[in-house]
């Protein structure tokens, strides 16, 4: 579900967003945190310790790859 205008205004105010770089940094960090939470939830639900290492490694690499693609030049 998309955020409402009021929610977006609140996000801008809460995070002191003043530039495109600020927005990109927030999106990059949020994206990484969301993927991390998905990974941990999946591991908790499956409860498979033997396969968890492979899954954790995959998600870790995926998160790093996505984060590097979302970097803003000059940071």
C-alpha positions as CSV (number, residue, x, y, z in Angstrom):
1,X,0.0,0.0,0.0
2,X,1.5,3.4,-1.0
3,X,2.1,6.0,1.6
4,X,-0.3,8.9,1.9
5,X,0.8,12.5,1.4
6,X,0.6,13.1,5.1
7,X,2.8,10.1,5.8
8,X,5.4,11.3,3.2
9,X,5.4,14.7,4.8
10,X,6.0,13.1,8.2
11,X,8.9,11.0,6.8
12,X,10.5,14.1,5.3
13,X,10.1,16.0,8.6
14,X,11.3,13.1,10.8
15,X,14.4,12.5,8.7
16,X,15.3,16.1,7.9
17,X,15.3,15.4,4.2
18,X,16.6,18.4,2.3
19,X,18.1,16.9,-0.9
20,X,17.9,14.1,-3.4
21,X,21.0,12.6,-1.7
22,X,19.1,12.6,1.7
23,X,16.2,10.8,0.1
24,X,18.5,8.2,-1.7
25,X,20.3,7.5,1.6
26,X,17.0,7.0,3.4
27,X,15.7,4.7,0.7
28,X,18.9,2.7,0.5
29,X,19.1,2.2,4.2
30,X,15.4,1.4,4.5
31,X,15.6,-1.1,1.6
32,X,18.5,-2.9,3.3
33,X,16.7,-3.0,6.6
34,X,13.5,-4.4,5.0
35,X,15.4,-7.1,3.1
36,X,17.3,-8.0,6.3
37,X,14.0,-8.3,8.2
38,X,12.5,-10.5,5.5
39,X,15.6,-12.8,5.6
40,X,15.4,-13.1,9.4
41,X,11.6,-13.7,9.3
42,X,12.1,-16.4,6.6
43,X,14.8,-18.1,8.7
44,X,12.6,-18.0,11.8
45,X,9.6,-19.4,10.0
46,X,11.5,-22.2,8.4
47,X,13.6,-23.0,11.4
48,X,16.2,-24.8,9.3
49,X,19.6,-24.3,10.8
50,X,21.3,-26.5,8.3
51,X,20.1,-24.5,5.3
52,X,20.1,-21.2,7.1
53,X,23.7,-20.6,6.4
54,X,23.2,-20.8,2.7
55,X,20.1,-18.6,2.8
56,X,21.8,-16.1,5.1
57,X,24.8,-15.9,2.8
58,X,22.6,-15.4,-0.3
59,X,20.6,-12.6,1.4
60,X,23.7,-11.0,2.7
61,X,25.3,-10.9,-0.7
62,X,22.0,-9.7,-2.3
63,X,21.6,-6.9,0.3
64,X,25.2,-5.7,-0.3
65,X,24.7,-5.8,-4.0
66,X,21.5,-3.8,-3.8
67,X,23.0,-1.3,-1.4
68,X,26.0,-0.7,-3.7
69,X,23.6,-0.1,-6.7
70,X,21.7,2.5,-4.7
71,X,24.7,4.6,-3.7
72,X,24.7,8.3,-4.6
73,X,27.9,9.7,-6.1
74,X,29.8,12.0,-3.9
75,X,29.0,10.2,-0.6
